[in-house]
Amino acid sequence: MQLIPQILAWQDEFAQIRRQIHQHPELGFEERITSELVAGYLRQWGYEVFAGVGGTGVVGVLCNGSSARSIGIRADMDALPIQEESGVPHASCEAGKMHACGHDGHTTILLCAARYLAETRRFDGTLNLIFQPAEETLGGARRMIEDGLFERFPCDAVYALHNMPGLPVGAFLTQPGAMSASSDVATIRLIGVGGHGAMPHKARDPIVAAAELLLALQTIVARNVPAGEVAVVTVGAIQAGEAHNVIPDVATLKLSVRSTHPDIRKLLRQRISEISQGVAQVHGIELDLDYEERIGVLINTPAETALLQQVARELVGEEAVLTSVPSGYLGSEDFASMLEVRPGCYMVLGNGNSGPSGCMVHNPGYDFNDAAIPFGASLWARLVETSLNEANA
């Protein structure tokens, strides 16, 4: 194991910064306190700081040497609308908000690497540190891009990481190609004719249609998606009626749609539309389908993935760098939007047991593991020094 000694010596100091961020969580596009904290540290360490990028995003720029090469590293800053139940001393001070996904840890990791790189400056080129808002709402990356992120701060490649509970601290995971799933949502409104529950023949019942549609949607993955491909069509909500004896006018289904291949993503949208139209027609009711493509499949590019795997192996050894995502993993990540316009790689960082209950992210009992900070910070520091090395010019 060859973590950077200087970064290891700062572990307690940056753990306190992480806990400070944890105590003051902010939801997407509300990250004002966090953005000011980040900007303050970056200025203190000599970065040129650009605030308000994409709303509440912050970019810190550090140039060294004469090379025209550049690199971008992203950390997400936003929290979730969850009431914390971790019981830790540094628990959230904001009711109904908490860092239940570890973005406080991701931000701190990048700050720690930022300090080291500013003090040592063992690289030749331009370093762009991207502190992104609103990853959880799957819109912050796109907002920053629309605000001219890569035109204002050119990056030859861009990188990001995310913690994973259950994966040991000191372990890393990434692979070329699809790393996380697309995430789309659909809202289907079946509009019938309401009536008395005792006289259904005088109504056009949207609830019956909704029940048929619910089952029919489950055939898409089973009968349209090729074996070996991964996809999910989940009906997360059905809303219709309030009384025992009243047939409502409208029934609504809310869907989460995910896949790990762009072509399968298109297929899912097509089949959801076709099946919904068919069910509505059979029942003689109207259809209102709102389909929203939120985020695409996150696709790591081969060269950048190989580089990040190499850096990780030099830090923690061959056995601690995993190169295959577990089957059935369908989490989504806003960083996919950045990888649609720039090459790069998304890495998973081991978080061990997360909080007293050892739970998964998005759980009220979750807490980021501060022992992971020097691993993530060392990874970013060595990546910059390797990528922007004079020998690679």
Backbone torsions as a table, in degrees:
resi	resn	phi	psi	omega
1	MET	NA	129.9	-176.0
2	GLN	-130.6	55.6	174.6
3	LEU	-67.9	156.8	-175.8
4	ILE	-74.8	119.3	-176.4
5	PRO	-55.6	-40.6	-179.5
6	GLN	-60.2	-41.3	179.5
7	ILE	-69.8	-40.5	176.3
8	LEU	-59.3	-37.0	-179.2
9	ALA	-68.0	-22.8	-179.6
10	TRP	-91.9	3.6	-170.8
11	GLN	-55.3	-48.7	-178.2
12	ASP	-64.3	-39.0	-179.9
13	GLU	-62.6	-44.5	-178.4
14	PHE	-78.0	-24.7	172.5
15	ALA	-62.1	-37.6	178.0
16	GLN	-67.8	-38.3	175.8
17	ILE	-63.0	-43.9	179.8
18	ARG	-60.3	-41.9	-178.8
19	ARG	-70.9	-31.5	174.5
20	GLN	-63.0	-45.5	177.5
21	ILE	-63.1	-39.8	-178.5
22	HIS	-61.9	-36.6	-177.7
23	GLN	-72.0	-17.7	-176.4
24	HIS	-127.3	65.2	-177.4
25	PRO	-71.4	147.0	178.5
26	GLU	-134.2	138.6	-179.3
27	LEU	-76.3	172.7	-176.4
28	GLY	-54.2	132.5	-179.0
29	PHE	65.4	13.8	173.7
30	GLU	-118.0	13.8	-169.5
31	GLU	-80.6	53.5	-176.1
32	ARG	-73.8	-47.1	179.7
33	ILE	-63.2	-45.3	-179.7
34	THR	-63.9	-43.5	179.4
35	SER	-61.5	-41.3	179.3
36	GLU	-66.5	-38.5	177.6
37	LEU	-62.8	-47.3	-179.8
38	VAL	-61.5	-49.0	-178.4
39	ALA	-60.8	-39.1	-179.7
40	GLY	-62.4	-45.9	178.8
41	TYR	-65.4	-42.8	-178.9
42	LEU	-62.2	-42.8	177.6
43	ARG	-62.8	-41.0	179.8
44	GLN	-59.0	-33.3	-176.8
45	TRP	-92.9	2.3	174.0
46	GLY	99.6	10.7	177.7
47	TYR	-80.9	149.1	167.2
48	GLU	-82.8	124.6	-169.7
49	VAL	-111.7	133.7	176.9
50	PHE	-121.4	112.6	-178.5
51	ALA	-100.0	164.3	176.6
52	GLY	74.2	18.9	179.2
53	VAL	-77.9	118.3	-177.3
54	GLY	67.2	27.5	-179.9
55	GLY	110.3	-89.5	-178.7
56	THR	-117.1	16.2	179.5
57	GLY	-75.6	156.5	179.4
58	VAL	-130.8	136.9	173.8
59	VAL	-124.5	127.0	174.5
60	GLY	-107.9	129.8	-175.4
61	VAL	-117.9	131.1	177.4
62	LEU	-133.8	118.6	178.9
63	CYS	-105.1	141.7	178.5
64	ASN	-148.5	137.5	-179.5
65	GLY	77.3	-157.1	-173.8
66	SER	-122.6	-0.1	-176.6
67	SER	-69.8	147.7	176.4
68	ALA	-87.6	-2.3	-178.5
69	ARG	-70.7	155.4	-177.4
70	SER	-149.4	158.3	179.1
71	ILE	-144.3	146.9	176.0
72	GLY	-121.4	138.3	175.0
73	ILE	-128.2	128.8	-175.5
74	ARG	-108.9	138.9	168.9
75	ALA	-128.3	141.2	178.5
76	ASP	-94.3	150.2	-171.0
77	MET	-118.6	-14.3	-168.1
78	ASP	-84.8	159.0	179.3
79	ALA	-108.1	-175.4	-177.9
80	LEU	-116.3	154.0	176.6
81	PRO	-80.4	69.0	-177.2
82	ILE	-131.3	140.0	175.5
83	GLN	-81.5	120.6	-175.2
84	GLU	-70.6	138.5	177.7
85	GLU	-134.1	29.0	-176.5
86	SER	-74.9	-30.1	-178.3
87	GLY	77.1	7.9	-179.7
88	VAL	-77.7	154.8	-178.3
89	PRO	-61.3	-28.1	-177.6
90	HIS	-98.9	28.5	-178.5
91	ALA	-61.2	161.5	-177.8
92	SER	-55.2	136.9	174.4
93	CYS	-93.2	-1.4	-176.5
94	GLU	-107.7	117.7	-178.4
95	ALA	-61.2	131.5	176.4
96	GLY	75.5	10.9	178.4
97	LYS	-135.5	139.9	176.2
98	MET	-159.5	156.2	172.8
99	HIS	-84.3	81.3	-176.9
100	ALA	-92.5	5.7	-179.7
101	CYS	-126.2	-0.8	175.2
102	GLY	86.3	15.8	179.1
103	HIS	-66.6	-25.3	172.7
104	ASP	-61.7	-38.3	176.8
105	GLY	-69.6	-40.7	-179.9
106	HIS	-63.3	-43.3	178.7
107	THR	-62.3	-44.0	-179.1
108	THR	-65.5	-40.5	178.1
109	ILE	-57.7	-45.6	-178.6
110	LEU	-69.9	-34.4	175.3
111	LEU	-64.2	-41.8	179.4
112	CYS	-62.0	-45.7	177.1
113	ALA	-63.5	-37.1	-180.0
114	ALA	-60.6	-43.4	179.4
115	ARG	-63.6	-46.6	-179.4
116	TYR	-59.6	-46.7	-176.6
117	LEU	-67.2	-33.0	177.9
118	ALA	-70.2	-34.6	-178.7
119	GLU	-79.3	-34.6	-174.9
120	THR	-95.5	-40.7	177.9
121	ARG	52.1	44.5	177.5
122	ARG	-93.8	57.3	175.9
123	PHE	-152.6	162.1	-177.4
124	ASP	-128.8	104.4	-178.0
125	GLY	147.4	-157.0	-177.3
126	THR	-117.5	128.4	179.0
127	LEU	-106.1	122.3	177.2
128	ASN	-113.0	113.0	177.9
129	LEU	-98.4	119.2	-171.4
130	ILE	-109.2	111.8	177.7
131	PHE	-103.0	106.6	-167.8
132	GLN	-96.6	138.3	171.4
133	PRO	-86.3	165.1	162.4
134	ALA	54.1	44.5	172.7
135	GLU	-70.7	-37.4	-176.3
136	GLU	-64.8	-29.5	177.8
137	THR	-88.4	2.1	177.0
138	LEU	56.1	44.7	178.7
139	GLY	-143.4	-12.6	-174.9
140	GLY	-67.0	-41.6	-179.9
141	ALA	-63.2	-45.8	-179.7
142	ARG	-62.8	-38.8	179.4
143	ARG	-63.1	-41.7	178.3
144	MET	-65.5	-40.2	178.9
145	ILE	-63.3	-43.8	178.7
146	GLU	-64.7	-24.6	177.7
147	ASP	-86.5	12.7	174.3
148	GLY	84.7	27.7	-176.0
149	LEU	-49.9	-55.1	-172.2
150	PHE	-85.1	-13.7	171.5
151	GLU	-79.5	-39.5	-179.8
152	ARG	-78.2	-31.9	-176.4
153	PHE	-131.9	77.1	-176.0
154	PRO	-57.4	137.7	179.4
155	CYS	-132.6	123.3	174.4
156	ASP	-64.7	-32.4	177.5
157	ALA	-154.5	159.3	-178.0
158	VAL	-136.4	144.1	-173.2
159	TYR	-134.5	157.4	176.2
160	ALA	-155.6	162.3	174.5
161	LEU	-137.7	164.0	175.5
162	HIS	-146.3	140.0	178.5
163	ASN	-74.3	155.7	176.0
164	MET	-135.9	109.9	173.7
165	PRO	-60.0	143.6	-179.3
166	GLY	94.8	-29.8	173.5
167	LEU	-82.4	128.4	-173.2
168	PRO	-58.2	145.2	172.6
169	VAL	-59.6	132.5	-176.9
170	GLY	98.8	-4.5	176.7
171	ALA	-102.9	150.0	177.2
172	PHE	-128.0	155.9	-179.9
173	LEU	-145.2	126.5	170.0
174	THR	-161.7	165.0	178.5
175	GLN	-153.7	154.5	173.8
176	PRO	-71.8	156.5	-179.9
177	GLY	84.2	-151.2	-175.5
178	ALA	-64.3	124.6	-179.1
179	MET	-113.6	-29.6	174.4
180	SER	-147.3	165.7	-170.2
181	ALA	-87.1	159.0	167.7
182	SER	-68.9	158.4	179.0
183	SER	-138.6	109.9	178.3
184	ASP	-123.8	160.7	177.1
185	VAL	-131.4	150.3	176.1
186	ALA	-134.4	138.2	173.5
187	THR	-118.3	118.0	-176.6
188	ILE	-111.1	118.8	176.7
189	ARG	-108.1	119.2	175.6
190	LEU	-99.3	115.6	-171.9
191	ILE	-107.1	107.1	-179.2
192	GLY	-108.5	-147.5	176.4
193	VAL	-128.5	117.0	-178.1
194	GLY	-70.3	168.2	179.5
195	GLY	-178.8	-172.0	-179.1
196	HIS	-78.7	137.0	-179.2
197	GLY	-62.2	-21.9	179.3
198	ALA	-82.3	-11.7	-177.7
199	MET	-132.4	61.9	-176.8
200	PRO	-63.4	-21.3	-179.4
201	HIS	-69.2	-15.5	178.0
202	LYS	-98.0	6.9	177.8
203	ALA	-123.8	172.4	171.2
204	ARG	-123.0	100.1	-164.6
205	ASP	-78.4	111.5	179.4
206	PRO	-74.7	-19.4	-179.6
207	ILE	-69.5	-41.9	177.3
208	VAL	-62.2	-42.5	178.1
209	ALA	-63.3	-40.0	179.6
210	ALA	-63.8	-39.2	179.2
211	ALA	-64.4	-42.0	178.1
212	GLU	-66.2	-41.2	-179.5
213	LEU	-65.3	-40.1	178.3
214	LEU	-54.3	-48.5	-179.6
215	LEU	-69.3	-39.0	-178.0
216	ALA	-65.0	-35.7	-179.9
217	LEU	-63.6	-27.9	-179.2
218	GLN	-71.7	-11.7	178.1
219	THR	-81.8	-14.2	-174.8
220	ILE	-61.9	-53.9	-179.5
221	VAL	-68.1	-39.6	-176.1
222	ALA	-69.8	-31.6	-171.6
223	ARG	-123.8	-7.3	179.9
224	ASN	-117.9	-25.7	-179.0
225	VAL	-89.7	127.4	-178.6
226	PRO	-59.2	144.4	175.8
227	ALA	-58.6	137.2	-177.6
228	GLY	100.1	-23.8	174.1
229	GLU	-86.0	154.3	-176.7
230	VAL	-113.6	128.1	178.8
231	ALA	-157.5	156.4	178.5
232	VAL	-142.2	134.4	168.2
233	VAL	-122.6	105.1	-176.4
234	THR	-111.8	127.1	172.4
235	VAL	-89.8	106.6	-175.1
236	GLY	-89.7	-15.9	-179.5
237	ALA	-155.7	140.0	169.5
238	ILE	-126.5	124.5	-177.0
239	GLN	-126.3	121.3	-179.8
240	ALA	-167.0	128.9	171.1
241	GLY	67.4	168.4	179.0
242	GLU	-141.0	-21.7	-174.3
243	ALA	-112.2	154.8	-179.2
244	HIS	-65.1	-34.9	-169.2
245	ASN	-114.8	23.0	179.5
246	VAL	-124.2	124.0	172.5
247	ILE	-83.5	120.7	-176.0
248	PRO	-77.5	167.3	176.4
249	ASP	-78.4	-31.8	-169.8
250	VAL	-133.9	140.4	169.1
251	ALA	-124.7	136.4	-175.8
252	THR	-122.1	133.6	173.9
253	LEU	-115.8	136.8	178.4
254	LYS	-117.1	124.8	-171.6
255	LEU	-115.9	145.0	165.9
256	SER	-110.2	128.6	-173.6
257	VAL	-126.5	123.2	-175.9
258	ARG	-137.0	149.1	176.1
259	SER	-157.8	166.6	-179.7
260	THR	-116.0	19.0	177.3
261	HIS	-144.9	131.5	-178.3
262	PRO	-55.9	-38.7	-179.7
263	ASP	-68.1	-37.5	177.6
264	ILE	-67.1	-36.1	176.7
265	ARG	-57.8	-45.2	178.5
266	LYS	-64.0	-41.1	180.0
267	LEU	-61.1	-43.7	-179.1
268	LEU	-60.4	-44.3	179.7
269	ARG	-63.2	-42.4	-179.7
270	GLN	-62.2	-46.4	-176.3
271	ARG	-71.3	-35.2	176.6
272	ILE	-61.6	-42.2	178.9
273	SER	-65.4	-46.9	-177.4
274	GLU	-63.9	-45.4	-178.2
275	ILE	-67.0	-40.6	179.3
276	SER	-62.9	-42.8	178.5
277	GLN	-63.4	-41.8	-179.4
278	GLY	-64.1	-44.5	179.8
279	VAL	-64.4	-42.6	179.4
280	ALA	-61.9	-41.2	-179.2
281	GLN	-66.2	-42.9	179.9
282	VAL	-60.1	-38.1	-177.4
283	HIS	-91.3	1.4	176.9
284	GLY	65.5	35.8	-180.0
285	ILE	-123.9	170.2	-178.6
286	GLU	-91.9	156.1	-179.7
287	LEU	-123.1	133.3	172.1
288	ASP	-125.7	106.1	-176.4
289	LEU	-111.5	119.0	176.2
290	ASP	-111.8	109.9	-177.5
291	TYR	-112.7	123.1	-176.3
292	GLU	-118.6	115.0	174.5
293	GLU	-83.4	108.9	-173.1
294	ARG	-90.7	-54.6	-176.4
295	ILE	-145.3	143.5	-176.9
296	GLY	-86.2	180.0	175.0
297	VAL	-65.5	132.7	177.3
298	LEU	-82.0	117.1	-174.8
299	ILE	-118.9	112.3	176.0
300	ASN	-76.0	136.0	178.5
301	THR	-84.5	145.3	-169.6
302	PRO	-59.7	-48.8	-174.9
303	ALA	-64.9	-42.8	-178.7
304	GLU	-69.5	-34.0	176.8
305	THR	-67.2	-42.8	178.5
306	ALA	-61.4	-40.1	179.2
307	LEU	-63.9	-46.0	-178.0
308	LEU	-67.8	-36.6	175.2
309	GLN	-63.3	-40.5	178.5
310	GLN	-61.5	-46.4	179.8
311	VAL	-61.8	-43.2	-179.9
312	ALA	-63.4	-42.0	179.5
313	ARG	-62.5	-38.5	178.6
314	GLU	-66.2	-25.7	179.1
315	LEU	-82.3	-47.2	-168.6
316	VAL	-122.4	-3.6	179.6
317	GLY	96.0	160.7	-175.2
318	GLU	-59.3	-45.2	-172.2
319	GLU	-69.1	-22.6	-177.4
320	ALA	-89.7	1.4	178.5
321	VAL	-111.4	105.8	-178.9
322	LEU	-88.5	145.3	-171.7
323	THR	-126.2	20.9	179.0
324	SER	-145.6	121.5	179.5
325	VAL	-70.8	135.8	179.4
326	PRO	-56.5	141.5	178.6
327	SER	-60.1	138.5	176.5
328	GLY	88.9	1.1	178.7
329	TYR	-75.4	117.5	-175.9
330	LEU	-127.3	27.7	172.1
331	GLY	-66.1	155.4	179.5
332	SER	-119.6	157.8	-173.6
333	GLU	-145.9	126.6	-178.0
334	ASP	-61.2	-22.9	179.3
335	PHE	-59.4	-18.1	177.4
336	ALA	-54.7	-34.5	-179.6
337	SER	-63.8	-37.2	178.1
338	MET	-69.4	-37.2	179.8
339	LEU	-74.7	-10.7	173.9
340	GLU	-75.4	-19.4	-177.4
341	VAL	-120.0	-10.5	177.7
342	ARG	-141.1	146.0	173.1
343	PRO	-67.5	157.9	178.9
344	GLY	165.9	-168.3	-175.0
345	CYS	-151.1	144.7	177.6
346	TYR	-114.3	124.7	-174.8
347	MET	-113.7	144.0	173.5
348	VAL	-101.1	135.9	-176.7
349	LEU	-114.0	129.7	179.4
350	GLY	-62.0	134.7	179.7
351	ASN	-118.2	3.0	178.2
352	GLY	58.6	-138.3	175.6
353	ASN	-87.0	119.4	-172.9
354	SER	-94.4	100.2	179.1
355	GLY	85.1	173.3	-177.3
356	PRO	-56.9	-30.2	-176.4
357	SER	-95.3	-3.4	-179.8
358	GLY	61.2	37.1	-172.1
359	CYS	-90.4	173.2	178.2
360	MET	-80.8	168.1	175.9
361	VAL	-62.9	163.2	-178.3
362	HIS	65.6	23.5	178.4
363	ASN	-114.3	141.3	-178.9
364	PRO	-59.6	-19.4	-179.1
365	GLY	-95.0	0.7	-175.0
366	TYR	-70.9	148.6	168.5
367	ASP	-151.2	138.2	178.2
368	PHE	-64.3	143.8	-179.2
369	ASN	-90.4	111.1	-176.0
370	ASP	-63.1	-20.2	178.2
371	ALA	-64.7	-17.9	-179.0
372	ALA	-82.3	-14.9	-174.6
373	ILE	-57.2	-50.8	-177.9
374	PRO	-65.6	-25.7	177.3
375	PHE	-69.2	-48.8	179.6
376	GLY	-65.8	-42.6	-179.3
377	ALA	-66.1	-39.9	177.7
378	SER	-64.9	-37.7	177.6
379	LEU	-59.0	-49.4	-178.2
380	TRP	-65.7	-41.3	-179.1
381	ALA	-61.7	-47.6	-179.5
382	ARG	-68.3	-32.5	177.3
383	LEU	-62.3	-46.7	-180.0
384	VAL	-63.3	-45.7	-178.9
385	GLU	-64.9	-31.7	179.0
386	THR	-78.6	-46.1	-176.3
387	SER	-68.6	-40.0	-177.8
388	LEU	-106.7	45.1	179.4
389	ASN	-91.4	142.5	-179.6
390	GLU	-57.0	-32.3	-178.5
391	ALA	-68.5	-20.1	-178.9
392	ASN	-95.5	4.2	-177.2
393	ALA	-66.4	NA	NA
